[in-house]
Amino acid sequence: MTRLAPPLSKAGGRDRPYVLHLSGDFPDPVESFKTKVIKTLVDLTADAFDHRVVSINRVSPKAGALASLLPGQPIRIVEQAFEHGIALSYVAPGRGIMHRTMLRKLADWLTARLLAEDRRPDLIVGHKLTIEGIAVRQVAERLGIPYAISIQGDTDTKILSVRRDLGGEYRRILEGASMVFPFSPWAFERILSQLGIAELPFLMLPCPTDIDTPLAPRIGGEGCVSVFHLKSFKRKNLGHMVGAARLLAQDSSGFPGLTVIGGGEPGEVAACKALIGDTPGVVLAGPMGREDVRQRLNRATAFVLPSVSETFGLVFVEALFAGTPIIYPAGTAVDGYFDDCGFAIRVDARDPRAIADAMARACREEQALKAELAVWQTSEHARQFMRPAIAATFAAGLNRAMAGSAASG
């Protein structure tokens, strides 16, 4: 049964363009702890647009809902209103089973929902190519409105590599988009290459953070620091960081230490302690508040996080604004944003020796790297990662999408 919510559009928003967002990464009443990146983008540009959000949450089918999976049967959806729009719980199998089929059924439902209202969106935005993009393209075509797509590297590249059978679908989605917002250069380049696309209208859109006020770098750092929730220790590559620490501890130059900031459940903490073992200088510092993290980063020699996979990695930008050089993984995270910056050291996340060498270099060249970082913090390049510039970029892209602009970034 569907529980109806009020109309998506707001009576008070008719003086601004109506932009509808379809996102599985928006905090809502169903799941409040989702990442806040899309919400922040919406909030930063709320004065210029009447933003409304359809926040989607997949629910695995139970026995009573299996009929909704059959051809010709409507998708099973429960919706509820919240401040930014509606939260949907839709029934669909996991593990990519019936992936396109169920998203097209979702598009059928959303199209009917929007056609029944007295105001249609001026633009619809899908906040991942490989999931929301399937539904957004169908809705936009049926309503006769333009659409935009954001590219979130970790999810989009993974699904593309697994669902090669949907390559044609994803190519058509991108080629039909009026604007594309890649969060990171590496993901955009990889997806264009995989799909054989030469050119698209795009604007690179870094993820916004509330930690974007620069702290001057401090010489005489207290070793290397990493920050992540311990439930993600495998993806964040703690094992290779510990391996790098062991290599450095064996070197005659010594090891400056590695402090890992982040909380976790007892089992996660125990697993990390077991991984660290008797490795000298590696410390689990537990969770800290955001301002405490910022101050601890400012006292560090370098920030290190050679993640196995990462869509963007806000903490890298936060570390730079905290005055700390970064060691980041090649082919993911912020790769492509800092190619010519000495204070951002690119490493092969699969190679503990490469990580160790980067940590040693960050300590050996601390003064020079932090001097370069201090200059960068006041540069135009740095400003592109601050919220006012990100908001301006997002707003410009939305306006160009509604105008049907084909100019590229």
C-alpha positions in Angstrom: 0.0 0.0 0.0 1.2 3.5 -0.8 0.8 6.2 1.9 0.4 9.5 -0.1 2.4 12.5 0.8 1.6 16.2 -0.1 2.5 17.5 -3.6 6.3 17.7 -4.3 6.2 21.3 -5.5 5.7 24.1 -3.0 3.3 26.9 -3.5 5.8 29.4 -2.2 8.6 28.5 -4.6 7.1 29.6 -7.9 9.4 32.6 -8.1 12.4 30.3 -8.5 13.1 27.4 -10.9 11.8 24.1 -9.7 14.6 21.5 -9.5 13.8 18.0 -8.5 16.5 15.7 -7.2 16.4 11.9 -7.2 19.0 10.6 -4.7 19.8 7.5 -2.7 22.3 9.5 -0.6 20.1 12.1 1.1 19.4 11.9 4.9 15.7 11.2 5.3 13.2 9.8 7.8 14.0 6.3 6.6 17.7 6.6 7.0 18.9 9.7 8.7 22.7 8.9 8.7 23.3 9.1 5.0 26.2 11.3 3.8 25.2 15.0 3.7 27.0 16.0 0.5 23.8 16.2 -1.7 21.9 17.9 1.2 24.6 20.5 1.5 24.6 21.2 -2.2 20.8 21.7 -2.0 21.0 23.9 1.1 23.8 26.0 -0.4 21.7 27.0 -3.4 18.2 27.1 -1.8 17.9 30.9 -2.3 18.2 30.5 -6.1 16.1 27.4 -6.7 13.0 25.7 -5.4 14.7 22.4 -4.6 12.6 19.3 -3.9 14.1 15.9 -3.2 12.9 12.3 -3.9 15.0 10.3 -1.5 15.0 6.7 -2.4 15.6 3.6 -0.2 15.7 0.1 -1.6 13.9 -2.6 0.5 14.4 -6.3 -0.2 11.2 -8.1 -1.2 9.4 -10.3 1.3 7.1 -13.1 0.3 4.0 -10.8 0.1 5.8 -8.3 -2.2 7.1 -10.7 -4.8 4.2 -10.1 -7.2 5.5 -6.5 -7.7 8.6 -7.9 -9.4 6.6 -9.5 -12.2 6.5 -7.9 -15.7 3.6 -5.5 -16.0 3.1 -5.1 -12.2 3.7 -1.7 -10.6 6.5 -1.3 -8.2 5.7 -1.5 -4.5 6.4 1.9 -2.8 5.7 3.6 0.5 6.3 7.3 0.6 6.4 9.8 3.4 6.9 13.6 3.4 9.9 15.3 5.0 11.3 18.8 5.0 13.0 18.5 1.6 10.4 16.4 -0.3 9.5 12.8 0.0 11.3 9.7 1.2 10.5 6.5 -0.8 11.0 2.9 0.3 10.7 0.8 -2.9 10.8 -2.9 -3.1 13.6 -4.4 -5.3 16.0 -7.3 -5.1 19.6 -6.7 -4.1 22.9 -7.6 -5.7 21.9 -5.9 -9.0 19.1 -8.3 -9.8 16.5 -6.7 -12.0 18.5 -3.5 -11.6 17.3 -1.6 -14.7 13.8 -3.2 -14.6 13.0 -2.0 -11.1 14.5 1.5 -11.7 12.3 1.8 -14.8 9.3 0.8 -12.7 10.3 3.5 -10.2 10.4 6.0 -13.1 6.9 4.9 -14.1 5.6 5.6 -10.6 7.4 9.0 -10.3 6.2 10.1 -13.7 2.6 9.4 -12.8 3.2 11.2 -9.4 4.5 14.3 -11.2 1.9 14.3 -14.0 -0.8 14.4 -11.3 0.6 17.6 -9.9 -0.1 21.2 -11.1 3.5 22.1 -11.5 6.2 20.1 -13.3 9.9 20.5 -12.6 12.1 22.7 -14.7 14.9 20.2 -14.3 15.5 16.8 -12.7 18.8 15.8 -11.3 19.9 12.2 -10.8 22.6 11.8 -8.2 24.5 8.8 -9.6 24.8 7.8 -13.2 24.4 4.0 -12.7 21.4 4.0 -10.3 19.3 7.2 -10.3 20.3 8.0 -13.8 18.3 5.2 -15.3 15.1 6.5 -13.7 15.8 10.2 -14.3 16.3 9.9 -18.0 13.0 8.1 -18.4 11.1 10.6 -16.2 12.7 13.6 -18.0 11.8 12.2 -21.5 8.2 11.6 -20.5 7.7 15.0 -19.0 9.7 16.8 -21.7 12.2 18.4 -19.4 16.0 18.5 -19.3 18.0 16.4 -16.8 21.4 16.5 -15.2 23.6 13.7 -13.7 26.1 13.7 -11.0 28.9 11.1 -11.1 30.0 9.6 -7.8 33.1 7.7 -8.6 33.2 4.8 -6.2 29.6 3.5 -6.9 29.4 4.5 -10.5 32.7 2.9 -11.6 32.0 -0.3 -9.7 28.6 -0.8 -11.2 29.9 0.1 -14.7 32.6 -2.5 -14.4 30.1 -5.2 -13.3 27.2 -4.3 -15.5 28.9 -4.0 -18.9 25.7 -5.2 -20.4 24.2 -1.8 -19.5 27.0 0.2 -21.1 24.7 1.3 -23.9 22.1 2.5 -21.4 24.6 4.5 -19.5 26.1 6.0 -22.6 22.6 7.2 -23.7 22.0 8.7 -20.2 25.1 10.7 -20.3 24.8 11.8 -23.9 21.2 13.0 -23.2 22.1 15.0 -20.1 22.1 18.7 -20.3 24.8 18.9 -17.6 27.1 16.4 -15.8 28.6 17.1 -12.4 31.5 14.8 -11.8 32.7 14.9 -8.1 36.2 13.9 -9.1 38.4 14.0 -12.3 39.6 10.4 -12.1 36.0 9.0 -12.1 34.9 11.2 -15.0 37.9 10.2 -17.1 37.5 6.5 -16.4 33.8 6.6 -17.2 34.2 8.5 -20.5 36.9 6.0 -21.5 34.8 3.0 -20.6 31.8 4.2 -22.5 33.7 5.6 -25.4 32.4 9.2 -25.0 34.6 12.0 -26.2 32.9 15.1 -24.9 30.0 16.1 -22.6 28.7 19.3 -21.0 30.2 19.2 -17.5 31.3 21.2 -14.5 33.7 19.5 -12.0 32.0 19.7 -8.6 34.1 19.1 -5.5 32.2 17.9 -2.5 31.5 20.7 0.1 32.7 20.6 3.7 32.1 22.8 6.7 35.9 22.7 7.4 37.0 25.0 4.7 38.6 27.9 6.7 42.4 27.7 6.4 44.6 27.1 9.4 48.2 28.1 8.9 50.5 25.1 8.6 52.7 24.4 11.7 56.3 23.2 11.5 57.4 20.5 13.8 54.5 18.1 13.3 53.6 15.3 15.6 53.9 12.5 13.1 51.4 11.2 10.6 47.6 11.1 11.2 44.7 9.2 9.5 41.0 9.7 10.1 38.2 7.2 9.4 35.5 5.2 11.1 37.0 1.9 12.1 34.1 -0.1 10.5 35.8 0.9 7.2 39.3 -0.2 8.2 39.6 -2.6 5.2 38.5 -0.1 2.6 40.6 2.6 4.2 43.6 0.2 3.9 44.7 0.1 7.5 46.6 -3.1 6.8 49.0 -1.4 4.3 49.3 1.6 6.5 50.5 -0.7 9.3 52.8 -2.5 6.8 54.3 0.9 5.9 54.8 1.7 9.6 56.6 -1.5 10.1 58.9 -0.8 7.2 59.6 2.7 8.5 60.3 1.4 12.0 63.0 -0.8 10.5 64.7 2.1 8.8 67.6 3.8 10.5 65.9 7.2 10.1 63.2 6.1 12.5 59.4 6.3 12.3 57.5 9.5 13.3 54.4 7.5 14.4 50.9 7.1 13.0 47.8 8.1 14.9 44.5 6.7 13.7 41.5 8.9 14.7 38.0 7.3 14.6 35.6 5.3 16.7 34.0 1.9 16.1 32.1 -0.9 17.7 34.0 -3.1 20.1 34.5 -5.8 17.5 35.8 -3.3 15.0 38.3 -1.8 17.5 39.4 -5.3 18.4 40.0 -6.2 14.7 42.1 -3.1 14.2 44.1 -3.7 17.3 44.8 -7.3 16.1 45.9 -5.9 12.7 48.3 -3.4 14.4 49.7 -6.0 16.8 53.0 -4.9 18.2 53.8 -2.5 15.4 55.7 0.4 17.1 54.3 3.9 16.9 50.8 3.1 15.6 48.1 4.3 17.9 44.3 4.2 17.9 43.2 7.5 19.3 39.5 6.8 19.3 36.8 9.3 18.1 37.1 13.1 18.3 34.9 16.0 17.7 35.3 17.8 14.4 37.1 20.8 15.8 39.4 18.5 17.8 40.2 16.6 14.6 41.0 19.9 12.8 43.4 21.0 15.6 45.0 17.5 15.7 45.5 17.6 11.9 47.1 21.0 12.2 49.7 19.5 14.6 50.4 16.6 12.3 53.3 16.2 10.0 51.1 14.7 7.3 47.7 13.2 6.7 47.8 9.7 5.2 44.8 7.7 3.8 45.6 5.3 1.0 42.0 4.1 0.6 41.3 1.2 -1.7 38.2 3.0 -3.0 36.8 6.5 -2.3 34.4 8.7 -4.3 36.0 11.9 -3.2 37.3 11.9 0.3 36.3 15.1 2.0 38.8 14.5 4.7 41.7 15.2 2.3 40.4 18.7 1.6 39.8 19.2 5.3 43.4 18.2 6.1 44.7 20.7 3.5 42.6 23.5 5.1 43.9 22.4 8.5 47.4 23.0 7.2 48.5 19.4 6.7 50.1 17.9 3.6 48.2 14.8 2.3 49.2 11.3 1.1 46.4 10.1 -1.2 45.7 7.0 -3.3 46.2 6.9 -7.1 43.1 6.4 -9.2 40.5 7.3 -6.6 39.6 9.9 -4.0 40.9 13.4 -4.9 43.2 12.1 -7.7 43.3 14.6 -10.6 42.8 17.7 -8.4 46.3 18.1 -7.1 48.6 16.8 -9.9 51.0 19.7 -9.7 51.0 20.2 -5.9 54.0 19.0 -4.0 52.1 18.9 -0.7 49.8 16.3 -2.1 51.7 13.0 -2.5 50.1 10.4 -4.8 50.8 6.7 -3.9 49.9 3.2 -5.1 47.5 2.0 -2.3 48.5 -1.6 -3.0 52.2 -1.0 -2.2 53.2 -0.6 1.5 56.7 0.5 0.4 55.3 3.3 -1.7 53.1 4.4 1.3 56.2 4.2 3.6 58.3 6.3 1.2 55.6 8.9 1.0 55.4 9.1 4.8 59.2 9.4 5.0 59.2 12.1 2.4 56.5 14.1 4.1 58.5 14.1 7.3 61.9 14.8 5.6 60.5 17.7 3.5 58.0 19.0 6.0 59.1 22.6 6.0 59.1 22.9 2.2 55.8 21.1 1.7 54.0 23.2 4.4 55.4 26.4 3.0 54.0 25.5 -0.4 50.7 24.5 1.2 50.5 27.9 3.0 50.7 29.6 -0.4 48.0 27.3 -1.8 45.6 28.0 1.0 45.1 31.6 -0.3 45.0 30.7 -4.0 42.2 30.5 -6.5 42.8 26.8 -6.7 42.0 26.4 -3.0 38.9 28.6 -3.3 37.3 26.1 -5.6 37.0 23.7 -2.6 35.2 26.3 -0.4 31.5 26.3 -0.1 30.8 29.7 -1.8 32.6 28.6 -4.9 31.0 25.1 -4.9 27.6 26.7 -4.5 28.3 29.1 -7.5 29.5 26.2 -9.6 26.4 24.1 -8.8 24.0 26.9 -9.5 25.7 27.8 -12.7 25.5 24.1 -13.9 21.8 23.9 -13.0 21.0 27.1 -14.9 23.0 25.9 -17.9 21.2 22.6 -17.8 17.8 24.3 -17.8 18.9 26.5 -20.7 20.1 23.5 -22.6 23.7 24.7 -22.6 26.1 22.5 -24.4 29.2 24.3 -23.2 31.7 22.2 -21.3 33.7 23.0 -18.2 
